[in-house]
Amino acid sequence: MNFEEFLTQWSLVISVSAIILGAIVVRVLLRIATKRAVKTIVAGVNRAQKDDRLDAVMVEQRLAQRTKTIASVLDNFTTWAITITALVMVLSEFGVNVGALIAVSTVLGAAIGFGSQSLVKDLLSGIFIVFEDQYGVGDWVDLDGVSGEVERVGLRVTEVRDIHGTLWFVRNGEILKIGNSSQEWAASLLDFAFAYDNDVDKVESIIKETAQAMRKDQEWAEIMTSEAEVWGMQHVSGEQFILRTSIRTLPNQQWSVSRELRKRCKAAFDKQGITLLEAQKINLAK
């Protein structure tokens, strides 16, 4: 048997083998390229890494999660695309009319897609959430009324644990608004209500001195990233006036800073004989 006869007799096997081998090689090359591209993209847009004061464990966990999720999506997409293409080419080699199969699969795909619009919506929203780094594991978020710490970000569902320990499963496609209290920096806002006859300059100086002393403590020096700013009067009436204080902090640390500063200010006011009042129910949003 000469070489030409061998090719003629085994042409089908050779063609199919070449298609399968080519698909495997392309799959391996795309997997390697996908991993490198994802690592480069995620490392470039991961804003949390710019601040070396952040919890290194949380940063690494968030980076690993985003890399794994994005790589998984791209990996699955390329796998299915290559598999379907190779299968069609193999069937074509066997003489199967692939045109009819493509027409049938298109109709079935349209029917399935129409019936699973919400699922597709959830998956696409999950992809954009991860790609755009809208939030990640460890962030404190508000997802359309559900507030808590993010424990897991999936392509279809985000898991959020609230302050009562309840674990909420929020579909990504149903999230219209996201409030993230943990990205880059946070602000500790405190409103102090005083009787009308108190000296404004005196209470302002007490607040500033107390905040400065707190920031000098080693425990709070890294957490409080700026000096306290007394923004002035938020409200004044014949009975009381309210002063607002703002301090920039590390992400997720604003609440601990607020609690500690309230405690210290209360002690400082007691020494000066200044009594705090209960703030009236007014709009202090701005």
N, C-alpha and C positions, 0 to 999 in steps of 0.2 A: 504494500500500500504506500503510494507516494504521498508527498505533503499535500498536494491539491485534493486528492481523494479524502485524505484525513480531514481537511478543512470542510469539505462538502458533507461528509458523513456526520461530523461532530459540530457543525456550524451552530446549531441551535443551543447545544450545551455551552459552547464557547461564548456565544452572545449573552446568554442568561448569566453565566458566571462573571462575564465582564461587567454586566450591569450591576450585579450584586456587589462585586468587588469595588466598583467605582462608587457605589452608594456608601459603602462602609468607609472608604477613604475620605470622601467628601464630608461624611458625618463626623469623623474624627477631627479633620481640619477645622470644621466649623465650631466644634465643641471647644477646641483650644483657642480659636479666635474669639469666641463668645466670652469665655472666662477672662481673657486678657482685657477685652473691651469693657466688660462690666466692672472689673476692678478699677480700671482707669477712670471710668465715668463716675462711679460711686465715690472714689477717693477724692475726685475733683470737686464734687458738689456737696460733700459732707461737711457742712458748715460747723458742726460741733467740734471737729478736729482742730479748728483754728484757735480754740481756747484751751490751753493746756491745764487750766484750773478745773475743768470738768472731770467728772468721775471717769477714769480711764476704762474701767470695766464696762460702764454703760455705753461709752463711745464705741468700744470694741464690739459689744453685743449688737448695737444698732447697725454698725457697719457690716458685720457678719450677716445679720438678718437681711438687710437690703441686698447685699451681694447674692445671697442664696436665693432670695425670692426672684430677683430680676433674671439671674442665670437660669433658674428653673423654668421661667416663662419662655425665654428665648430658646432654651434647650428643647423643650417640648415642641415648640413651634417648628424648629428646624428638623426634628426627628420625624414628625408627622409629614412635613412637606417632602422630605427625601424619601420616606417610606412609600407614600402614595405615588410619587413620580416613578420610583423604581418598579412598583407593582404594575403600573400602567404600561411601562416599557416592556416588562416581562410578558404580560398578557398579550401585548401586541406582537411579540416574537412568536407566541403560540398560535397566532392567527385569530385571536378573539377580537370582536368588534368593540373596541374601547369607546368609540363614539356613543354607542347606546348606553354603555355603563356610565359614562360621564353625564349623559342626559338624565338618567335615573337618579344618580347620586346628587345631581343638582337639585332635582325636585325634592328628594328626601331631605337634603340639607336645608332647603328653604323652609320646609314644613317644620323640621326640628328647631331651626333658628327662630321661627315665628312663635313657637310654643315655649321657647326658653329665653325670651327677651330679657326678663328680669335677671336671669343667671348671667347672661352675657353682659348686661349692664353692671352687675356686681363685679365681675371679673375685670372689665375695662377700668372701672373706678379704682379697684385695688391696684392695678398696674400703675395708674397715674399717681396714686397716693404714695407708692413706694418710690417711683421714679423721681417725683418732685419733692420727696422728703417732707411731706406735709406733717407727718408725725411718725414716731417710732416707739419701740419698746422702752418703757420707763418714763415717757412723757405724760404730763398731766393735761388732759384735754377735755373739751366740752363738745360733744358730738350731737348737735340738735337736742340739747336738754339732758343728755347722759354725760355726767361728769365723773372723772376718775382717772386712774393710772392705766395706761395701755400695757397689757400683758402679752398680747400677741397680735401681729398684723398679718392676716392671710389675704389671699387674692379675692376671696368672697366675703369673709367676715372679719371684723375687728373685735377683739375681746378687751373689755374695759372693766376694771375693778373699782367700785365706788368706795366712799369712806366707811360705809356700813359693811363692807365685805362682799356685797352682791356682785357677781360676775355677769356683765351685760354682753350679749352677742349682738353687734350692730352690723347690719348688711351694708357693705360699702356703697352699693348703688343707691341707698336711701339717705346717704349723708349729703346734706346740702350746705351746711355751714360747719366749719371746724374752728374752734378756739384752742390754740396751743399755748399753754403757760410755761413751756419748758424749752423753748428755742432761743439760743443765743444769750438772753438775759431776761430778768424779771424785775418787777417793781413792788416794793412793800409800801402800801398806802395806809396811813393811820389818821383817823379823824378824832381830835380831842375837843370835847365840849367843856367850856368854862362858864362860870357865872359872869354876868355882864360887867360887874364892878372890878374884875381882875385886870391887872396891868398886862396889856398885850405884849409889849416888848419883853417883859419879865418872863412870861411863860414861853415865849419864843426862844429866849436865850437858854432856858432850862432844858427845853427839848433838844436844842442843838448841842449843848454841852453833854447831855446824857448820851446822845447818839455818837458823838465824837469819842467819848470815853469807852463806849461799847465797841467801837470799831478798832480801838487800840488793843483790845483783848485779843490774844492769839487765836482763841476759838472762833472769833468772828471776823478777823482781819481779812481772810481770804474770801469769806462769803459776802461781806458787804463791799461791793466794788466801787462805791462812790460815797461822798459825804451826804449827810442828810440835808434835804432841802425843805424848808418850811414855805409852802406855797402861799401862805396867807390865809385870810378869812374865807371860808367856804359859805358861812352863813352868820348873820348877826340879827338879833332881835332884842326886845326890851328885857329879856330874861337871860340870854346866853349868847356866846359867840363860839364858832367852831373853827379850829385851825387844822389844816391838812398838812401832813408831812410825808415826803416821798424819799425812798432810798432804793437805789438800784442794787440788785443782788444777783447771785448766780441762779441759774434755772432751778426751779423746785425748792428754793431756799427762802422765798419771800414770806412764807407763812411762819417759819421758825424765827426769822428776824422780827416780824411783827409782834409775835408773842413775847419775845424777850425784851424788845424795846418798850412795849406796854408795861411790862413788869417793872423795868428800871425807871421809867417815867413816873409811874405811880408812886414808887418809893421816893423819888426826888420831889414830887409835888407834896407828898405828906410832910417832908422835912420843912418845906416852905409854907405849910399851912394852906395849900391850894387844894380845893375840892373839885373833883371832876363831876360833871353832870351827865345825865343821860341825854344823848343827842335826840333832838326832835325828829319826828318822822317826816323828813323833807328830802327832796331830790338832791343828792350830792354826787351825781354821776360825773360831773365835769368840774 
